[in-house]
């Protein structure tokens, strides 16, 4: 019965004597290593296990005798010379007054390859996260252990040595006005009612207020109970600042008595203020993106715009002069134009803010155009790049 089990088990089984020679091996062991039964019994452990040289087998055997059992991972060399990853369980037994080692070898090549791929993926993710300034965190709900990567400490301005590694450590860094809301959103996520996807403020130990964007996933056990949260944080302070400045500029433009608009390099309108809409015959609630600024010029004015104005704007950054615009109802109105180009590198957009004023009050309006557009240009230059 025992012999039948030995010959038919998929586990590699070896019997080894005190000198390190193989005295028996089952078919699974021979097949895994590529040897015949006779060839394998002519070898020693040191011929197969790359981590046990022949001169170390004696001490290895004595340590096993003292411990009684040992489990370790190693690599074994096949007959072809290729190496395979195995986990080996060793135990001593005695037969006819002689000690032998029973070695059970399990091929762990698939697991090792999976672990290696996981490590490579982890390194790639780490590089990507660092390049994007993304912090990665994990919260063990059972032990209340909060684990941060190095980028998280940078985001929060905290030294790793002073971090207690508990949920309360993160909570203490939150802006007091956001603390209750964030605790509530975490509870909602843990109950499974909504994903944790939020923005909040933190106060660093140096007193700096930062805006943080956070996303996470809740990991649950087989019964559906939450056991972990894994997520990311990234600093959106500059983006918030840009958004607030853009809102301020739009409020300024909304209440200006000068016509103000923004267009992309494709001349498609991004924004038209109420004054310009009235000049162009566009309804106040009309979506500006439906129009291109080229829709509001006669053919000769459009030719001048394309051949003179835009080249000057691109080469010199600005153009001031007179052009006639044509409203949707066909009315032609002489205007003073102030056009400049503002480059925002990462936005894939080259806005062309344009200021229009009607000609009869030319000098005063021209000065107003210059002052207002200079202010807009300065604010756009100071806006952080995203």
C-alpha positions in Angstrom: 0.0 0.0 0.0 2.8 2.4 1.0 4.7 1.5 -2.1 1.7 2.2 -4.3 1.1 5.6 -2.7 4.8 6.5 -3.1 4.8 5.6 -6.8 1.5 7.4 -7.7 1.7 10.6 -5.7 2.4 13.8 -7.7 4.7 15.0 -4.9 8.4 14.5 -5.4 9.7 12.1 -2.8 13.4 11.3 -2.0 15.1 9.2 0.6 18.6 10.3 1.5 21.2 8.7 3.7 23.5 10.3 6.3 26.2 10.8 3.6 23.8 12.8 1.4 23.3 10.1 -1.2 19.9 9.3 -2.7 18.7 5.8 -1.8 15.2 6.1 -3.2 13.2 8.4 -5.4 9.6 8.1 -6.7 8.6 8.5 -10.4 7.4 12.1 -9.9 10.9 13.1 -8.7 12.6 11.4 -11.6 10.2 13.1 -14.1 10.6 16.5 -12.5 14.4 16.4 -12.7 14.7 14.6 -16.0 16.7 11.6 -14.7 16.0 7.9 -14.9 15.6 6.1 -11.5 19.1 4.6 -11.8 20.7 7.9 -12.7 19.1 9.8 -9.8 20.2 7.1 -7.3 23.8 7.7 -8.4 23.7 11.3 -7.3 24.1 13.3 -4.1 22.0 16.1 -2.7 24.8 18.6 -3.7 24.4 17.6 -7.3 20.8 18.9 -7.3 20.3 21.5 -4.6 22.4 24.5 -5.6 22.3 25.8 -2.0 23.8 22.8 -0.3 27.4 22.1 -1.3 28.8 18.6 -0.5 31.0 19.8 2.3 28.0 21.4 4.1 25.8 18.3 4.1 27.2 17.0 7.4 26.4 20.1 9.4 23.1 20.3 7.6 22.2 16.8 8.6 23.2 17.4 12.3 21.0 20.5 12.4 18.1 18.5 11.0 18.7 15.8 13.6 18.5 18.5 16.3 15.4 20.2 14.9 13.6 17.1 13.7 12.0 18.8 10.7 12.8 21.6 8.3 11.0 23.5 5.5 12.9 25.7 3.1 12.8 27.0 -0.5 15.6 26.4 -2.9 16.5 25.7 -6.5 17.3 22.3 -8.0 19.2 21.7 -11.1 17.6 19.4 -13.7 19.5 17.0 -15.9 19.3 19.6 -18.7 21.0 22.2 -16.5 17.8 24.2 -16.0 16.9 25.4 -12.5 13.5 24.9 -10.9 12.1 26.5 -7.8 11.0 24.1 -5.1 9.8 24.0 -1.5 11.3 21.1 0.4 10.1 19.6 3.6 12.7 17.4 5.4 12.1 15.0 8.2 14.2 12.2 9.8 13.1 8.6 10.1 14.9 5.5 11.3 15.0 2.1 9.6 16.9 -1.0 10.7 19.0 1.2 13.0 20.0 3.6 10.3 18.9 7.3 10.0 17.4 8.5 6.8 16.0 11.8 5.5 12.7 11.9 3.8 12.5 14.9 1.4 9.2 16.0 -0.1 9.7 18.5 -2.9 6.9 20.7 -4.3 7.3 22.7 -7.5 6.7 26.4 -6.7 7.8 27.8 -10.0 4.4 29.3 -10.9 4.1 31.0 -7.5 7.6 32.4 -7.8 6.9 33.8 -11.3 3.7 35.3 -10.0 5.5 36.9 -7.1 8.2 38.2 -9.4 5.6 39.7 -11.7 3.8 41.2 -8.7 7.1 42.8 -7.6 7.7 44.2 -11.1 4.2 45.6 -11.2 4.6 47.1 -7.8 7.8 48.8 -8.9 6.2 50.1 -12.0 3.2 51.4 -9.9 5.6 53.0 -7.5 7.5 54.7 -10.3 4.3 55.9 -11.8 2.9 57.1 -8.4 6.1 59.0 -7.6 6.2 60.6 -11.0 2.6 61.7 -10.6 3.2 62.7 -7.0 0.6 60.2 -5.8 0.7 58.8 -2.3 -0.5 55.3 -1.6 -2.0 54.2 1.7 -3.6 51.1 3.3 -5.7 50.9 6.4 -6.1 47.6 8.2 -9.5 47.9 10.0 -8.9 44.9 12.3 -5.6 46.2 13.8 -6.3 49.9 13.0 -2.9 50.0 11.4 -2.4 52.8 8.7 0.4 52.2 6.3 1.8 55.1 4.2 4.3 55.1 1.4 7.0 57.7 1.3 5.0 60.1 -0.9 2.2 60.2 1.7 4.6 61.5 4.3 5.7 64.2 1.8 2.1 65.2 1.1 1.2 65.6 4.7 4.6 67.1 5.7 5.1 64.4 8.4 8.3 62.7 9.4 7.9 58.9 9.4 9.4 58.7 12.9 6.6 60.9 14.3 3.8 58.9 12.6 1.8 56.7 14.9 0.4 54.5 12.1 -3.2 54.7 13.3 -6.3 56.2 11.7 -6.3 58.9 14.3 -2.9 60.1 13.0 -4.6 60.9 9.6 -7.6 62.4 11.3 -5.5 64.8 13.3 -4.0 66.2 10.1 -7.4 67.1 8.6 -8.6 70.7 8.6 -11.0 71.1 11.5 -13.8 72.3 9.2 -13.4 69.1 7.1 -12.9 66.5 9.9 -16.5 65.6 10.6 -17.4 65.4 6.9 -14.4 63.2 6.1 -15.2 60.8 9.0 -18.7 60.6 7.8 -17.6 59.8 4.2 -15.3 57.1 5.5 -18.2 55.5 7.4 -20.5 55.7 4.4 -17.8 53.9 2.3 -17.3 51.2 4.9 -21.1 50.6 5.0 -20.9 50.1 1.2 -23.3 52.9 0.5 -20.9 55.0 -1.6 -17.3 54.8 -2.8 -14.8 57.0 -1.0 -14.0 59.7 -3.6 -13.5 63.0 -2.0 -11.5 66.3 -1.6 -10.5 67.8 1.7 -8.0 70.1 3.3 -5.1 69.2 5.5 -2.9 71.3 7.7 0.8 70.3 7.8 2.9 70.6 10.9 4.3 73.8 9.4 0.8 75.3 9.3 0.4 75.1 5.5 -3.1 74.3 4.2 -3.2 71.9 1.3 -6.1 70.5 -0.8 -6.0 66.7 -1.2 -7.9 64.5 -3.6 -8.5 61.0 -2.3 -9.9 57.8 -3.8 -10.0 54.3 -2.2 -11.5 50.8 -2.4 -12.9 48.9 0.6 -11.7 45.2 0.8 -14.3 42.9 2.4 -14.1 39.3 3.8 -16.2 36.4 2.7 -19.1 37.6 4.9 -19.0 41.1 3.4 -17.5 42.8 6.4 -14.9 45.5 5.6 -11.4 44.5 6.6 -9.2 47.0 4.7 -9.2 50.2 2.8 -6.6 50.8 0.1 -6.4 54.2 -1.6 -4.4 57.1 -3.1 -3.9 60.8 -2.2 -2.6 63.6 -4.4 -2.1 67.3 -3.9 -4.6 69.4 -5.9 -3.7 72.7 -4.1 -2.4 74.3 -7.3 -5.3 73.1 -9.4 -7.7 74.6 -6.8 -5.8 77.8 -6.9 -6.0 77.9 -10.7 -9.7 77.1 -10.6 -10.3 79.9 -8.0 -8.4 82.4 -10.1 -10.2 81.3 -13.2 -13.5 81.9 -11.4 -12.3 85.3 -10.3 -11.3 86.2 -13.9 -14.7 85.1 -15.2 -16.5 87.1 -12.6 -14.4 90.1 -13.6 -15.2 89.5 -17.3 -18.9 88.8 -16.6 -19.4 92.3 -15.1 -17.2 94.2 -17.6 -18.7 96.7 -20.0 -16.0 95.5 -22.5 -16.6 92.5 -24.7 -14.3 89.7 -23.6 -13.9 86.2 -24.9 -11.5 83.2 -24.9 -10.9 81.0 -27.9 -8.7 78.0 -28.7 -6.2 78.0 -31.5 -9.0 76.4 -33.6 -10.9 79.7 -33.0 -13.7 77.8 -31.3 -15.1 79.9 -28.5 -14.4 78.8 -24.9 -16.1 81.8 -23.2 -18.0 84.9 -24.3 -19.0 87.5 -21.7 -22.5 89.1 -21.7 -21.2 92.4 -23.3 -19.6 90.6 -26.2 -22.7 88.4 -26.6 -24.8 91.5 -27.0 -22.3 93.0 -29.6 -22.4 89.7 -31.6 -26.1 89.2 -31.3 -25.7 86.0 -29.2 -28.4 85.2 -26.7 -27.2 85.5 -23.1 -28.0 81.9 -22.2 -26.5 80.6 -25.5 -23.6 78.1 -25.1 -20.4 79.9 -26.3 -18.8 76.7 -27.6 -21.4 76.5 -30.4 -19.5 79.4 -32.1 -16.2 80.0 -33.6 -14.9 83.6 -33.6 -14.5 83.4 -37.3 -18.3 83.3 -37.6 -18.4 87.0 -36.7 -16.2 88.5 -39.5 -16.8 89.4 -43.1 -14.6 87.7 -45.6 -12.2 90.7 -46.0 -11.9 91.1 -42.2 -11.4 87.4 -41.7 -8.6 87.5 -44.3 -7.0 90.3 -42.3 -7.4 88.4 -39.1 -5.8 85.3 -40.5 -3.0 87.0 -42.4 -2.1 89.8 -40.0 -3.6 89.5 -36.6 -3.0 85.9 -35.6 0.6 85.8 -37.0 1.4 88.9 -34.9 -0.2 87.4 -31.8 1.8 84.2 -32.2 5.1 86.0 -32.9 4.7 89.0 -30.6 2.2 87.7 -28.1 -0.3 90.5 -28.7 -2.2 92.6 -31.2 -4.2 95.8 -30.8 -6.1 97.4 -33.7 -9.4 98.0 -35.4 -11.6 95.3 -37.0 -15.2 95.1 -38.0 -17.3 92.4 -36.5 -20.6 91.0 -37.9 -23.3 90.1 -35.5 -25.6 87.1 -36.1 -28.3 89.4 -37.6 -25.8 90.8 -40.1 -25.0 94.2 -38.4 -21.5 95.4 -39.0 -19.8 97.2 -36.0 -16.3 98.8 -36.0 -14.4 97.7 -32.9 -11.1 98.0 -31.2 -9.5 94.6 -30.7 -7.0 93.6 -28.1 -5.9 90.1 -28.7 -3.1 88.1 -26.9 -2.0 84.5 -26.6 -1.7 82.8 -23.2 0.1 79.4 -23.3 -0.8 76.7 -20.8 1.7 73.9 -21.6 -0.1 70.9 -20.1 -3.6 71.9 -21.0 -3.2 71.2 -24.7 -4.9 74.6 -25.2 -3.7 77.9 -26.4 -6.4 80.4 -25.3 -6.7 83.6 -27.2 -8.3 86.1 -24.9 -9.9 88.8 -27.0 -11.3 92.2 -25.8 -13.6 94.2 -28.1 -14.9 97.7 -27.7 -16.9 99.8 -30.1 -15.0 102.5 -32.0 -16.8 105.8 -31.2 -15.3 106.0 -27.8 -12.0 104.8 -29.2 -9.3 106.4 -27.1 -10.9 105.8 -23.7 -12.0 102.3 -24.6 -8.7 101.5 -26.0 -7.0 102.5 -22.8 -9.6 100.4 -20.9 -8.8 97.5 -23.1 -5.1 97.8 -22.5 -5.6 98.0 -18.7 -8.1 95.2 -18.4 -6.3 92.8 -20.7 -3.0 93.6 -19.1 -4.6 92.5 -15.8 -6.0 89.4 -17.3 -2.7 88.5 -18.9 -0.8 89.0 -15.6 -3.2 86.8 -13.7 -3.0 84.1 -16.3 0.8 84.1 -16.2 0.7 83.8 -12.4 -1.7 80.9 -12.5 0.0 77.6 -11.7 0.5 75.2 -14.5 -1.4 71.9 -14.3 
